[in-house]
Structures are given as C-alpha cells and as structure tokens.
Amino acid sequence: MTRVSSFGQQQVMLNSLLNNQSKLFEDQKQVATGKKFESYKEVSGDLSTLLGSKNVLDRTTSYINAATHVKRNLDVNNLQLENVIGKAEDIRHAMLESIAQDKTFVLMDTIEEAFSSMIASLNTDIGGVHIFSGGRTDVDPIVGTELNDLVAAASASDMFQNDGRKAIAKIGKNTDMEYSLLADEVAEDLFAAIKTIADFNNLTPIQGDLTPAQNAFIEGELATFDAVIEDLRIVLSSNGMRYGRADELLEEHQEQENFMLNFISDIEDVNMAEAITRVNNDQTALEVSYKLTSELSRLSLLNFI
C-alpha cells in the first residue's frame, strides 16, 4: 500500500518557496543598487584587485584635476602674454613710423595706452587669485595704473610687488609642472624700456617734428624693444610647450580613467539586462511555488480514496 507524506511534501515545497523568495530579494536588490554586492566582505578573490584598481582610479582622477587646473592657468597666461606682446609691438610700430617720418603725434599716446593695458593683463586674477603674483596671490603684482606712476618710480622694478614663488602641480606619477609666471619675470625689462622713453619725453617732449637727437634716441631704443619682444616670445613659447605637455598627459589620464572605470564596473556592477531577466524568472518561480504550496496544503487522503 502506497503512503502519502503530506508533511514531507510540504517541507520540500516550503523550502523551495523560501529559496525562491531569497533569490528574488537578492536579484531585486542588485537591480535597485546596480551592484553585485553591498560590502567588501561579500567579494571573494577579486577584493585585492578591486581595492588596488580603486586606488589607481583615485590617483588618476587627482592627476586629471591637477592637469585641468594647470591647463586653465597656462591658457590664461597665454592670453595675457599675447596681449602684452601685442601692445609692445604697437609701441615698436609707432617708433618705426616716427623714425621714418621724422615726426610723431601718436608715440607717447600709444605708449600710455599700451602701458595701461599691460598692467591690466598682468593684474589678471581668476576668482580673486592673481596669477602673476607668485605666492602673493591676494595682491596685484603691479602697483600703479598709468605711465605717470612708472615715471615717478625710481626704477621699473619698483612697480612690481610679486614674490618669487611659482606654482607647481603634480600632473603625473613622475611629473611636477611649474605653471605660473611672475609679473617682474615677464615685464620688468619691458617696463624699463618704456620708462627710458617716458623719462626722455619729460626732458624733451617727443611730439611733432623730431630733432636729430630725438630721432637718434628713438632709433637706439628700437633695438632694445626688439630684444624685449623677442624675450617675451620665448616666454610665450615656453608657456605653450608646457600647455601641450599638460594636454598630452590629461588625455592619457582620461583614457586610463575610462579603462579603470570599466574594469571596476566589470567586478562590482551587475549586467542590468541579465539581472532584470533573473528577477522576472525568479518572480515566475516564486508564483509557481506559492501556487503549489497552496494546492498541497489543501490535499488530504480523501483525494486518493
């Protein structure tokens, strides 16, 4: 005679139901969080690899932030240097015209306008931080605002109040880049050349027809301006090379960041399409378990008589 064990069947179905509930809960949690696990203790052999990868990612991100900051400052340097060089070339052009015509009506006006513009460029700040002031980022690197201030100074160097500290950033594992420029480093020789002309103008005003002495003086100072402008172009070129190097490293770091993000994602992130499919399958299995358990609970010996 065959016996029917209702208790045994119920235990089997109940365990199956509980397992299906547990699987559904875990898969729903993965879909909700997007992660395969909630804590590192749930990671098996990949833990050291995961932690090491995250350390590399954090370091790479810091290099990206530093390189981005350096590029932004070098870009501002480039913009302001180009303006200073452009204004110096305006003065040189006015000097050439004066020599060619033996008279001038615009030389000193050109110098005054150019000098004020140079000061504005060198006093540039980003968010209140003066980029040509060295370590004294809270003060304008240039004192005074016009040509008369330069004339009143004992020497061109008195116009500068920046210190000698340059900003340096670590933009790579073995790369520390100096990215700031100092106002006196950029413009002291230029200001000295301008002061020489302004002081001469105070003694013998350079206006209208030029005397032979004035013409010879301007011609002599032209060579000084040529040398100063050439030095400024070298500074501009050096700034551009640093910008190119920072941009190159930034691209490398961004590529490494993308690789590390994908690598880490493969370890700890779930495949959402697969996870959703598992949730649907688990839901179906759980519904079947509920149905079978319900039917089994209603069975009795009368069903087999």
Secondary structure, DSSP 8 states (H G I E B T S, - for coil): -----HHHHHHHHHHHHHHHHHHHHHHHHHHHH-BS-SSGGG--TTHHHHHHHHHHHHHHHHHHHHHHHHHHHHHHHHHHHHHHHHHHHHHHHHHHHHHHHTEESSHHHHHHHHHHHHHHHHT-EETTEETTSTT-TTS-SB--SSHHHHHHSSSGGGGB---S---EEEEETTEEEE----HHHHHHHHHHHHHHHHHHHHHS---EE--HHHHHHHHHHHHHHHHHHHHHHHHHHHHHHHHHHHHHHHHHHHHHHHHHHHHHHHHHB--HHHHHHHHHHHHHHHHHHHHHHHHHHT--GGGG-
